[in-house]
Amino acid sequence: AHRALRLGAPRPAMALRAAALVGALAALPARAFEMVPCNATTEDCGMDFFQAVHHQFLIAQREVVVMPFFIRPELKIFRSREDGPADMTLTDLVVQAVRRGVDVWIMGWDNAASEKFLPFHQDSVYEKLFEATGNNRNLHLMLDTSRNFVASLYYLPHIKSYVFDRKVAFVGGLDFAENRLDTPQHVRPDWRLVQVQKDGSHMSGNEKPWQDDMIRITGPAAEHVAMILIERWWTYCKSEGYLRSQATRPFDAMADALWGVERSFSASKWKGYQCSSLPEPGLLGELRLSITPVGSTTRQYQLQVDTPKIQSDGLEQAVARPVAFVANGAVTAIPVRGLRGLDRALPAGLSFTVGGAAVRAPAGRDVVQQLQDGAVLRARWAPNGVEQPPAAAAAAGAAGAGAEQTCRVILSGDRDWMGVKGPVTENYQEHIKMIREAKRFIFIENQYFSTDFPAMSHECSNSHFRGQAVLYSGATNRVGEVLLDRIKRAGRRGEKFSVVVIIPLGTEPGSFYPNLRGTYCFEQAVQQVWEKEGLQSDWRDYFSFFFLGNAVSVPAKMGGPGAAFYGIFLHTKVIVVDDEVAIIGSANINDRSLNGDRDAEVGVKVKGGTYPRRLRERILDGNIGNSSLVDPSNLAASLNAVANANAKALYDSMGIQFPQGTYTKDGKTTHFFGLKGLMNLPALNTDDTFATLQYPDSRVVAGGGGGDHFKWFLVPGAAAPKLHGVLFPWSRDIWGMPKMTQLPQMFSSEFNWRRLSEEFGEGNEAAVQAGSERDALIV
C-alpha cells in the first residue's frame, strides 16, 4: 500500500485515491517515540538561535550532540557579547567544551553527490575541527555514508538537531553555516550579521536573508532527540556502509584530489576513531520500586532488570548489571537505559527479578506482590521516566490548548540513514492527520509546496504522469489533496475556516520549479472550485499564499540614495492548526521529506498547552511586525489586509506591484520577474522578454539563487516604504508558467516540469476530462 501511494500509479477515481491513502498510512510501522510532557519555546531566526546555543555550550557538563545538515566550523556566527558583533566560531565553542571534559558528538553525512556536485567538502572541515582541539578524544566525529553496501548517491539525512546534556534540545531548520545568522526583520545592511566583501553578488556586504525557526524543548523529548544520534551511530558502526567507507578511503582520497577537494591526501586521523567509542544508550524509563520489610528490620535484595529488547536489528542490548536494593519501604526510581530502534515502541511493562521472584511491572499502575520472606513489593514501570503512561499522556493532549502540553519527536527515514526496517513516515502521517482534523484554521510556513492534488485545468492535470502532463511534478505525497479537500468542504458549507501558506518568493535552482508548479496549480485549483460551483464567498478568505520580502533605504556608498527591494529566503518548516497542535522540524512539504524512503527528517509535534499559539504568534511577530494585527478566526482575510497594505506601500514608493508581479516606471508597466534565458528558451509569456529583471538575476533578487548571494533591486531616488513587517501577497501572476526547466529535472521522478510536444497540447481533452471527474468525487 505504501508503494502504491509513493509511486503514483493511475488513480481514475477519488474513492480509490482516498482508499490508497488510508490503507498506506494504516499499514505503516508503529511510532517510536511517545507523547511526553514538555516545555517548549521558539527561536525565530539565527540571531536568537545561535545565542541560545552559545549559552548551552557554556553550561554543558557532560555531553553535546550535534546532528547538522552541514557545518562551517570556522564561520563567525556566535557573539561573545549580546550587544556585539559575531566574533566566535563553532570551533571555539567545541574546543572550550572538550577541554572541560565534555563529550561532543558530531554526526554529519556524506554521499556521492555531496562533494562532487554540491559541493560539501566535509572531510577536510571535520579534520580541521579535530586538529583545532589538539586531537582531543572527547570530540567524536562521524560522517554517515548510509548503512547499505551501495552508497546513497542522492538522498541524505536532512536533520538539524542539537542536544545538551540530554536535557535541552533544539530541532528545526537551522545549522551552523553561512547566512543562517539573521533577524526576523531581515534588514540589509546589518553590522551584526556575517560580513563579506561588497560586490555584485553581495550588494550590502551581507549574505542573503534567511527566515528559519527552531523549537527548544526540555524534558524526556530532549532525551529522545539524543537517542536518534545514539541509534544512528551504533547502527552505522555495525553496517556494511561503514566497512565500505573505511575500505574505500584511499580511492576516495584520489578521487577527491582529481576533483580539487582541499587536503585530499591528508591523514584524516579522526576517521580512524569514528567507531572507537560509542554514545551511551538512552533512558528508556524508570522502575519505581519499594519493598516494605516485615517488622522494623531492613534487608538487602539483589535486583536484576531485564532491559527491553527494542534495539535495532543487528545490535545487542547490553545486559543490565545486578544491583543491591535496600528494603526500607521508600520508593526508589531506578533508571533503565538501553538502545532503542527508531521504529520500536516501549513495552507496556518491565520485567525484573528481585529476591528470586520474577515480577512484571505495568505502566501506569502498581503491581503488589509478597516475597517469600513476607516483605511486600510495590512496583510500576514509568516509560521515559514519566509517571503517566504514554497512552494516557496522548489522551491528555487531545483536549486542545487547555490540556497538558505534550511533545512527540517524529521522524522520516529508512534503513539508509536511520537503521530502521522499513520506511518511517511519521512527518507525513501527522501532517495529514492535522489537516483533516482542523476546525478553524491551518497556518503553514514551509520552504516547499511540492505535492499531489486533483486539478481541472489542462496545464495542471495529471501532473505526475510523464506522458500526459504539461506541468510534470512527480510528487506523490497527498498533503495538497487533503488540504484542498478541507478547503472545498469549508467553502461549500460556509464554515468560518481558512488556510494560510507562506512560501519563498524564490528558492535554490534545483528546487525552484517544483515549488512553482505546486503553488501555481494549487491556487488555480482553489479559484476554479469557487468559479465552477458559484460559491458566493471570496476564495481568498479561505485560502491564500504569501511570501516574505523587504524594502530598505540605500545610502550613497551602496549605490543610493534610493530604496531597494529584495525577497527573503524562507527555510522554515512549520504547521500550526487551530492554535492547538503544531509541528516544527526539518521536513519540507515534498516527497523527499515525507515519503520515508528518501531523506531522513526530525520534527517535534506539540499538542495542548500554549506553545502552538505562541509559535504562530512568534513567527507572525516577525512576518507582520505584530501578531495582534491578525484575527485567528479570520486568519487569511486578516493577513491579506496586512500583506495588501504592504504591497500598496511598496507600489506607491517604488512602483513594484504585488501580487500582480509588475514594475511601473515613467508610466510604463512591465513584468517584474522574468524567466527568459532559462535553457535559452523563451518563456511562455512573451512579455517576459521585456521583464525588468531577467533570469537568473530575477531569482537571486527574489531571495533564491545559489549559496549566499544577495542582490536587491534599487530604485534611485525612491523613499523606502513604511511596512508592517515583511509579508506580501503571492499569486501565480508573479512568475507565470515557464515552458521548461533545467535539464536534470526533466529526467527526475521527483522534480517538477516537463514540456509536452504539440500532440499533448490543447487537444488533449481526455486528460482534462479525467481530471474534472476525479475532482468532482471529492466531498
N, C-alpha and C positions, 0 to 999 in steps of 0.2 A: 504493500500500500504506500509505503514511503517512497519507493522508487517511482511509482505511478505519479505521485504528487510532484516529485522533483523533475522528472524527465519531460513532463508536459505532453503526454500523449493526447491525441484528438479527443475533445470532450464536446459532443454535439448538443448536450442538454445541461442546463444549470443544475438539475437534480443530480446528475452524475458527478458534476464538479463538486457539489456540496458533499455528496456521499464519499467521494475520494478524499476530500479534506478531512472530514470527521474520522474516517477509518484510518487514515495515515497518522493523524495525531493520537488517536486512541491506541495504536499499535506500538508507540514508541516506548523506550525503556523508562523505568521508574526514575524519578528525580533523585539526585544525590543529596543535596543539602535541604535541610528543613527550614521552615519559618521559625525564627527565634527573635526574642525581644532585642531591640537595638536602639541606640541613639544615632541620629544622622544629621549632618549639616552639609551645605553645598559650598564648594569653592568654585566661584564663577570666574573663569579665565586664569591664565597662567600666573599673573602677578600674585594673587591671593594663594593659589595652589603652591607655588614654589616657596613662598614664605612659610606656609604651614608645613611643608616637607622639611624645610631647613630646621624648623623648631623640633620636629620629631627626630631628625638625625642627631641633634644636640643632646636630647634626653634619652635616646635609646640606650638600653642597658645590656641587652642580651643578643638581639637579632634584628636584622633589617632584611626584608625581602623585596626584590625589585624584579618585576616582570614587564619590561618595556617592549614597545614595538621596535624602536631603536633608540640609541642614546648618543649624545655628543658630550662626553665627559669633560672636555676642555672648554666648553662654552660657558661664558659668564652669564648665568641666569638667576643666581641667588644673591641676596643682599645681606651684608653684614650689619647694616643699619636699616631700619624700616623706612626711614626718610631719605635713604641714599640710593646711589645707582647700583646696578647689578655688578658685583665685584668678586663673586665667588663661583666656583665650578662644582660640578658633581664630584670630580676628582678630589677637591678639597674636603668635601663632606665625608667621602668614603675613607680617605686617608685618616682623618681625625677619628672616625668610628673604629676602624680596625686597630688603630694604635691604642685605643681604650679597651681592647679585648672584645669588641662587638663582632659577631659573625655577620658578614654581609654576603647575601646570596643574590647574584645577578644572573637571570636566565633569559638570554636573548635567543635568536634563531638564525638559521642560515638555510637558504635553498639555492638552487641553481641560478635563479633569476636575481637573487639579492645583490650579488657583487657584479655580475656581468651586464645587467641591464638597468638596475635602479639608480645608481649603484650604492649599496650599503656595505662598506668595507669594514665589517665589524671585527674581523680577526685582529687587525692592527690596532683598532680602537681599544679592544679588550687588553691587548698586550701592553699598550702604553699605561692603561689604568693599573694593571698588575705591577708593572715596573715602578710606578709612582708610589706604591705602598711599600716598596722595598721587597717585593715578592712575599708579602705578608700572607701567611696561610689562613688568616681569618677572613680573607677575601676569597670567595668561592665563585668562579665564573663558569658559565655553561653556554655554548651555542648549540641549541637543539636543532638537529638536521632532519627530524622526523624519525619515527620508530621502525619504518619499513626498510628492507634492504635496498629497494629502489627509492632514491631520494625524491622528495617532492620538488617538482620543477617550479610550481607557480603559487600554490597555496601556502599559508603561513599562519602562525599564531599572532593574531591581531590584538593581543591583550595589552592593556596598560593598567597594571595593578601593583600596589605597593603596600607593605605591611610592616609595622614597627612593633617588636616585642609581642606579636600576635594579639595585641590589644587595640591597635588603631590601624585601620586600612583605608586606602584611597582607591577608588575604582572609577573609570570613566574613559575619556578620550585623550588625555594629555600624557606625553612622555617628555623626556629631558632633551629637547632638541631646539633647533633654530628659533623660529618666530612664535613658539608657544608662549613666550613671555609677552603678555598683553593685558590690557584692562578692558572691562565691559564697555567703556566709552570708545575705544578703538581710535584714539586721536593720533594723527600724524602731523608733524613730528612729535616725538615724546622722548625726552632725555633719559627717562627711567628704563627704557627698553634696550634690547641689544642694539649696539651702534655699529653701522657698517659705512663704508665709503659711499658718499653721494655720487651716483652716476645714473645712467639711463635706465638701469634696472632697479635702482633703489633711490627714488627721487627725493625722499625725505631724510635719508640717512638711517632709516629703519627698515625692517623686513615687513612682509605683507601682514595685514591684520589677521588675527586668529581667534575665533569665538569657540570656546570649549568649556566643558563643565566636568567636575569630579564630585563624587559623593565621599564624604568622610564618615566612616561608621566605627562604632565601638561595640564591644560585646562579643558573643560567640561567632557572629558573622565575620568578624575580623580574622578569627582563627580559621574559618572556612576558606577565606581567600588565601591564607598561607598554605593551607592543605592542597591547593591547586598546584603551587610550585613543588611542594613535597612529593606529590604523586607523579608529577611530570618528571621531576629529577630522577626519582627511583626507577620509573619505568623506562626512561631513556637510557640510563646506565645499564639496564638489563636487555637492551634491544639490539636487533640487527643493525639498526641505523647507527648506533654508537660504534659498533665494531667496524662498520663500513667507513664511517668518518675518520676513525683512527688509522685504518689501513690505507686510506687514500690521501693522507696528509701530504706525502712528498709530491704526489701527482697534482694535488690541489695547489701546492706552492708554485710548481712550474707553470700551471695554467694561469694562476694569478699574476705571475711575473710577465707572461706574454700579454696579459690584459692591462698591465700597468698598475696593479694594486700595490700600494705602499708597503714596504718591508715584507715582501712576499717570502723571502728565504730566511727570515729571522727565526729564532728558535721556537717562539710561541710556547714558552715553558708552561704557561697556565693551562694549555690543552692537555698536558700530561697529568694534571691534577683534577680534571673535571669530575671524575668519579672516585677520587681517593677518599673523599668524605661525603657523607650524605646528610641532608637535613633531618632533624629529629622528628619522628612521627607526631601527628597532631593529637589534640584532645578529642576523643570520641564521646566522652561523657564522664559522669561520676557515679560511683556506687555509694549511696548514702546508707551507712550501716551502723547499727547499735546492737550490743549484746548486754543484756542485763543478767548478771550472775545470781546464783542462789545465795541468799544471805548477804553479808557485808563484805565477803571476800572478793578479791579481783583475780582474774585468771587471764593468761595469755594464750591466744589461739593462733594457729597458722592459717593464713588466708591465701588462697590461690584463685586469682581471677582468670577466667577464660576470655582472652581478648577476641572480640568478634572477628570472624574471618570475612572481612569485607574489602580486602586489599585487591588491587588489580591483578589480572591473570599474569602469571609468571613471577610474582613476588611471594615471599614467605613472610607471614605475620610473626613477629617476634613473640616468644612465649614470655608472659609476664612473670617476674620473679616472685616467689612466695614472700609474704611479709608477715611480721608479727603484729597481731591485733590484740589490744588490751580491752578486755570486757569490763567496763565500768558504768554502763548504762548511757553514756553520752553518744550522740550521733557524730560519726566521723565521715567526712567526704573523701573518698579515695579516688584519685584521678585515674582514668583508664585511657591509655594512649595507644595508638596504633595507626597503621596505614589505612587509607580509605580510598577505594577506587572512585573515580569521578562520575560513575554511573551506579554506585552502590548506596543503598539506603541503610541507615542504622537499624539494628534489630529492635523489636518491641520489648525485649527483655535481656538481661545479662545473667549468665551462668557463672557460678563460683563455688568453691568448696571451702568450708571452714570447720575446724574441729572434726574432720572426717565426714561431715554431712554435705551432700550436694544440694545446692539451692539455686532456684531460678527467680531473680528479682524482676518484677514487671516495671514498666514505665508508668508513672502517674499514681501508683498506689503501693502501700506497704505489703510485703509478704511477712507473715509472722510464723515462726517455726521454733519449736522447742528442741534444743540439742540434747544429746544423750545424758549430759550431766545435769539437766534440768534448767539450764540457762535459756533465756528467751531471746531469740534473734528477731530483729526487725530490719528489713532491707527494702530499698527501692532503687530502681535504675533511673538516673537522670541523664537522658541523651543530651549531648552538647553541654553538660553541666547546668542545664536549665531544669528547674523543678517541674515546670509544666511540660507534659509530653508534646511531641511535635503536632499530633492531630488536634489537640486542644488549642495549641498556640495558633494554628491556622484558622480554627473556628473563631477564636477571639478576634482575629483580624478581619473577619467577614463583615463586621458591623459598620465599617467605614471610619470616618475621621474621628469619631468619638471613642473608638476602640483602642486597645493597647497597640502601640506601634511595633510592628514586626518586620523583619527583613529576611529575604531569601537570596542567597547567591545563586545566580542562574548561568547556564553555560551553553555554548555551541561548540561542537568539535567531534572528532572521531579518533581512531587509534593513532593516526599520524602524529598528532600534537597533544592528545590528552591521555593516550593509553587505554581508552575505553573499548568495549567490544564492538559497538556499532554507533551510528550517528546519534549524537545528543542534540536535541533541537529545542531546548527549554526557552531560549530567547524567542523563537518563532511561536511556540505554543502560548507563551504568556502574552505576546502582542495580540494574537488572535483572540484570546480569551478576554483581555481587557477591552478591546474594541467592541466585541459582541455584547458585553455586559454594560457598556457605557450608557448612562441615563441622561446626563446634562451636557457634557462637552468632552472633547478629546483635544489635547494640546500636544503637538509633535514638533520637536526641533531636531532635525537629522540632516546629516551630510548627503544622504541619498534618498531617492524615492524611485527605486527601480523594482517594479512589482507587476504581477499579472492581474488583470481585471477585464471584464467584458466591455467591448466598445462597439458603437454602431457605425462610426464613420469609416469611409473607405481607407484612409491612411492609417487608422489605428486598429482595425480589425485583424485578428489572427496574428498578433504581434510576436508570438513565439514559434510560428511555423515558417521556416526558412523559405519554402517555395511559394508562400501565399502572402507574406507580409510586405507592405510598403515600408513601414517603420518596424524593422525587426528588433525585438527585445531579447528574447531568450529567457526572460525572467519567468520562473515557475512558482515563486512564493505567492501566496494568495492574500497578503496583507491588504493590497489595494482592492481586491474583490470584496473582502469582508467590510472594509471601510466604506466602499461605495454602497454596499447593501444597507449599511446602517444609515447612511445619509439619505438614501432613497426612502427608506422606511419612515424616517423622521419627517421628510418633506411631504410625503403622501398623507401622513396622519396629522400634520400640522403641529408636531411636537416642538417644544422650545429646546432646541438641540443644535449644536454647531461643532464643526471640526476646523481646527487651525493647524496648518503645516508650514513651518518656517524652514526654508531650504537655502542653499548658497545661490547667489546670482550666477556664479561660475565656479567650476571645480577643476581639478587637475586634468591634464589631457586625456589620460587613459579612461576616465570615467565620466567625462563631461556629457556625452550624449546619452548614456543610459538615464541619467537624471532628466535630461531634456525630453526624452521620449515619455518617461513616466509622468512628468508634470504636464507636458503638452496634452497628452491624451486623457489624463485623469480630469483636468479642468474642463476639457471639452466634453467628456462623458457626463459630468455633473450638469453642465449647462444644457446639454441635449435632453436629459431627462426632464428638466423643467419645461423646456420648449415643447417636447413631444407630448407630455401629459398635461400641458396647460396649467401647471401649478401657478397660483397667483402670488406666492411669496417670492422674495428675492433670493435666488440661489446662493448669492454671496453671503447671505446671513447664515446659511447652513454650512458653507464650505468656502475657504479662501486660502490661497498660497501667499506667503510673504517672503521677502528677503531682507538682508541687512546691508546697509551702505552708510556712507558718511560724506559730509561736505565741510571743508575747513578753509580758513583763511591761509593764503600762501604769501610769505614775505618776499621781498625783492631778491634776497640771496638765493631763493629757490625757484626763481622764475616769475614771481609776482611783481607788483601787487595784483591780487586776484583771488579767486576761490577755486577749489579743486574738489571734484567728486571721485570717490572710489568705492568699489564693493568690498565687502568683508567676507573672508573665507570662513565658512561655518562648518565646524567639525563635530558639533555636539551630537549625542545620541540619547535623546530623552523622549519619553512619552508620559503624560500625566492625564489621568481620567477622573473627572468629577471631583478633583482635589482629594480623592480617597485612596488612590493607588497610583504608583509611579514606577517606572524603570529608568535607570541611568546606567550606562556602561559603555562598552566598546563596539556594540553591534550596530551596523548600519541596516537600513531597510533595503536589502538586496540579497540575492541568492548566496553570495559568498559568506555573509554573516549569519544567515538564518537557516540554511538547508542542512547544516550539521556535518556535511561530508567535504567541506572545503576549508575555510578559515576557522580558527579557534577563537572564541569570544568569551568575555566575562562581563556580567552585569549584576546589578542588585535590584531586586523588586522590593519596594517598601509599601506596606499596606497599613491603614489605620494611622492614628496619631495626627500630627500636624505637618509632618515632613512633605507629603505630596503637595499640599497647598504652598508651603514655604519654598519648595523647589520651583514651582511655577512663578511665584512672585519674585524670587531672586533672579531668575532669568529675565523676566519682563522688566524688572527694575533697570537692567542694563539695556534691554531692547527698546524700551519706550521712555526711559527716564524715571518713571514712577508707576509701579504696578497698580496703584489705586485708580489710575485712569481707566482701568478695564473693569467691566461688569462680567463676572464669570457666567451669569445666566444668559448673557448675550455676547459670548466671547468673540465670535467672528465679527459681528457688527461693531463692537466697541474697538477692536483692534483695527478694523478698516477705517474707523473715524480718525484714529491717530496716524495710521500709515498714509492715508489720503491727505491729511493736513501737512505731513512732512513732504509728500510729493508736490503739493501746491507751492509750499515754500521754496522747494528746490527749483521748480519751474519758474516761479516769479523772479528769483535772483539769478539763475544760471541758464534757463532755457531748456533744461533737461526734464523730460516728462515721463513719469511712470504712472500706471503700468503700460502706457502706450509704447514706450521704448523709443522715443523720438528726441531730437535736438533741434531747437529753433534758434537761428541767428540771422539778424538783419532781415527778418520776415520770411526766411527760407527754412522749411522744415525737412529734415532728413531722418532716416532710420539711424539710431544712435549706435547700436552694436551690430557690426557686420560679420558675416561668415564667409565672405568671398576670399578665396585663396586656400580654402581647405581642400587639400589634394588637388589644387589648381583647377577646381571645378567651380562654375558659378553657382551661387545659392539659388534656391527655388524662387525667392522673391528678387526680381531684378533690381529693386530699389537698393538692395544690399551693395550693388556696385558703387553706389554713391553714399554709403554709410559713413558717418562721421569717424568711427573707429573701425578699422579693418582688422580681420583675424590675422595674426594671433594677439595683437595688442588689445583687441576688444575683450578677450578672455582674461588677460592679465589685469586690466583696469577693473574688470568685474570681480576681481578677487581670486581668480583661478591662476592658471599658469604653473609652470614647473618650479619646484623648490620654493625659495623665499623671495622671489622677485616681487617688487612693489612699484606700480605705476599709477598715477592719477590722471584725471582729465582736467586740465586747467582752463578756466575761462578768465582771461585777463580783464582786470578792472571790475570784476563782479565782486559783490559782497557775499560772504558766506551766509547761508540761510540760518534762521533760528529753528532748530529741530527739537522735537521731543524724542530723544534717543536716536536710534539708528534703523528703525523699522520702515519698510516701504512695501507698497502693494506689488505683487508679481502677476504677470499674465503671460500667456503664450505668445502675445504680440511682441514681447521684448526681443526674443531671438528668432521667432518664426520657425520654419521647418526646413532643415537643410536636406540636400539630396543624398549625401553620402558622408561618411566619416573616415577616420583613419583606417588604413588597410587591415591591420590586425583585427579590428573589431568586426570586419565582415566575415571572418572565419572562426569567431569565438561564439560558443553557445550561450555565453552569459553576458556578452556585451551587446550593443544595442541596435545598430541601424544597418539596414541593407536596402539598396535601391533596386527595385524590380525593373525588368525590361518592359517595354510598352505592352506586351501581351498580358501582363498582370496589372495594367493600368486601370483607367476609369471603367473599362468594360467588365471588370471582374465583379459582377453583381452578385454572384453566388456567395462570395466571401462576405460581402456586405450584408446579404440577407441572413446568412448563418449567424453573424454577429448580432443582428437585431433579434433573431429568435432566441438566442441564448440570453440576451439582456432582458427580454420580456418575461423570462421564467423566474427572475429574481423577485421575491415578495418581501 
